[in-house]
């Protein structure tokens, strides 16, 4: 009977590695030599290796269009749209934000905090999808194991709409 009051403490200690873990994503948006440049819409999400459980990390789109008109073009992020984007009511707190200018952008997520607070241990794929008006569409995929047992990194590169995409995991 005395051991029951220590159970919450034991559960918290066992979960500590996942709570302290960190997932950072660096995304390079290249400046393209085109006459009319539009910032890309970008979506980031995690998907279980078996294709199940999707965790939305970020969606960058034009939020300043009148009457939320920018959300009309979210379906051009085709893979993201099919994997749950169409079911989201945007803007979504802590996930959606404005499009970003060309350059290097870093997003950092800490275990125990939204949006990865409910991320179960296992193998995942990080998806970064970009779509640009009068431009192309592409997806970069990077595998990862959560929570990380050691510091790891992975990287990929898009052909045109995305530059280098780097994933860094810290236990």
C-alpha positions in Angstrom: 0.0 0.0 0.0 2.9 2.4 0.8 4.3 1.9 -2.7 1.3 3.4 -4.4 2.2 6.9 -3.5 5.6 6.5 -5.2 4.1 5.3 -8.4 3.5 8.7 -10.0 7.2 9.6 -9.2 8.4 6.4 -10.8 6.3 7.1 -13.9 7.7 10.6 -14.1 11.3 9.4 -13.7 10.8 6.7 -16.4 9.4 9.4 -18.8 12.2 11.9 -18.1 14.3 11.1 -21.2 11.3 11.8 -23.5 10.5 15.0 -21.6 14.1 16.3 -21.9 14.6 15.2 -25.5 14.9 17.8 -28.3 14.0 17.8 -31.9 15.3 20.6 -34.1 14.7 21.2 -37.8 16.6 23.6 -40.0 15.0 24.5 -43.3 16.6 26.5 -46.0 14.3 28.3 -48.3 16.3 29.3 -51.4 16.0 32.6 -53.2 14.9 31.7 -56.7 15.9 33.8 -59.8 12.3 34.3 -61.0 10.5 37.5 -62.1 7.6 37.0 -59.7 8.7 35.3 -56.4 6.1 34.1 -54.0 7.0 32.7 -50.6 6.3 29.0 -50.4 3.7 27.4 -48.2 5.5 24.8 -46.0 4.2 22.0 -43.8 6.2 19.8 -41.4 4.8 16.7 -39.7 5.9 13.5 -38.2 4.4 10.2 -39.3 4.9 6.8 -37.7 7.1 4.5 -39.8 4.0 2.3 -40.6 2.1 5.3 -42.0 -0.1 5.7 -38.9 -0.2 8.5 -36.2 0.4 11.9 -37.7 1.8 14.7 -35.5 1.5 18.2 -37.0 4.6 20.4 -36.3 4.2 23.5 -38.4 2.3 25.0 -41.3 3.5 28.2 -42.9 0.9 29.9 -45.1 -0.3 33.4 -46.0 -2.4 34.3 -43.0 -2.9 38.0 -43.9 -5.2 37.4 -47.0 -8.6 38.8 -46.6 -11.2 36.5 -45.1 -8.5 33.8 -44.4 -8.1 33.4 -48.2 -4.6 32.0 -47.8 -6.1 28.8 -46.3 -7.7 28.1 -49.7 -4.3 27.2 -51.1 -3.3 24.8 -48.3 -4.5 21.9 -50.4 -1.6 22.5 -52.7 0.5 20.9 -50.0 -0.8 17.6 -51.3 0.8 15.0 -49.1 0.2 17.1 -45.9 -3.4 17.7 -47.0 -4.1 14.0 -47.4 -2.3 13.1 -44.1 -4.6 15.2 -42.0 -4.3 18.8 -43.2 -7.8 18.9 -44.5 -9.1 17.9 -41.1 -7.5 20.8 -39.3 -9.2 24.1 -38.5 -6.6 26.7 -39.3 -5.1 28.7 -37.8 -4.1 26.1 -35.3 -2.4 27.4 -32.1 1.3 26.6 -31.8 1.4 25.0 -35.3 0.4 27.6 -38.0 2.3 30.8 -38.8 3.1 33.1 -41.6 5.2 32.2 -44.7 8.9 32.8 -44.4 11.3 34.7 -46.6 14.3 33.0 -48.3 17.0 32.0 -45.8 17.6 29.5 -43.0 14.9 28.9 -40.4 15.2 26.7 -37.3 12.3 25.2 -35.4 12.9 23.5 -32.1 10.6 21.2 -30.2 11.1 19.9 -26.7 9.7 16.7 -25.3 6.9 17.2 -22.9 5.7 20.4 -24.7 3.2 20.8 -27.6 3.1 19.7 -30.3 5.3 16.6 -29.4 4.1 16.2 -25.9 2.1 13.0 -26.8 4.7 11.5 -29.1 5.0 7.8 -28.3 8.3 6.1 -28.5 9.0 4.6 -31.9 10.3 5.1 -35.5 9.0 8.1 -37.4 9.5 10.0 -40.6 9.8 13.8 -40.6 8.1 15.2 -43.7 8.8 18.8 -45.0 6.6 19.7 -47.9 6.8 23.0 -49.8 4.5 24.4 -52.5 4.8 27.8 -54.2 2.4 29.8 -56.4 3.8 29.9 -59.9 6.4 27.4 -58.8 6.8 23.8 -57.9 6.1 21.4 -55.1 8.4 19.0 -53.3 8.8 16.9 -50.2 11.9 16.0 -48.2 11.7 13.0 -45.8 14.0 12.2 -42.9 13.8 9.1 -40.7 14.1 9.4 -36.9 13.7 7.3 -33.7 11.9 9.0 -30.7 13.0 9.5 -28.0 16.6 9.7 -29.1 19.1 7.6 -27.1 22.0 9.7 -28.3 22.6 12.9 -30.3 21.8 12.2 -34.0 21.4 14.2 -37.1 20.0 13.6 -40.6 19.8 15.8 -43.7 18.2 16.0 -47.1 17.9 18.5 -49.8 15.2 19.6 -52.1 15.7 20.2 -55.8 14.3 23.7 -56.1 11.6 24.8 -53.6 13.6 23.5 -50.6 17.3 23.8 -49.9 19.0 21.8 -47.1 16.7 20.3 -44.5 18.6 19.2 -41.3 17.1 17.2 -38.4 19.0 17.2 -35.1 18.0 15.1 -32.2 19.3 15.4 -28.6 18.5 13.1 -25.7 
